[in-house]
Amino acid sequence: MVGAVKTHCLWCKNEEGAPHLQWCPRYQPPAPPEPELVLLDTSDLPFVYRWTRDGRHKHPCRVVKRVRNECLIEFADGHRFTTDRRSLRKATKG
């Protein structure tokens, strides 16, 4: 075919490099925006994590939820995970 336009997609007939239309099976919605990182004040973190899991040894943290002998803890950078309550110690003042 002489003078034919090269198309990128057989469904939405867009040209090379053009985005797909929303009804096209190859359409991918834009990624959601990254949430803002909110650092917690260290005075709000009354405990210290004393195990070496995830490289968080001696990092200050706070308890979000306690259940039996486990708890959900949160660090200053917002990272959360579940751990044993024996892994925590009260932070010393000063």
Secondary structure, 3 states (H helix, E strand, C coil): CCCCCCECCCCCCCECCCCCCCCCCCCCCCCCCCCCCCCCCHHHCCEEECCCHHHCCCEEEEEEEEECCEEEEEECCCCEEEEEHHHEEECCCC
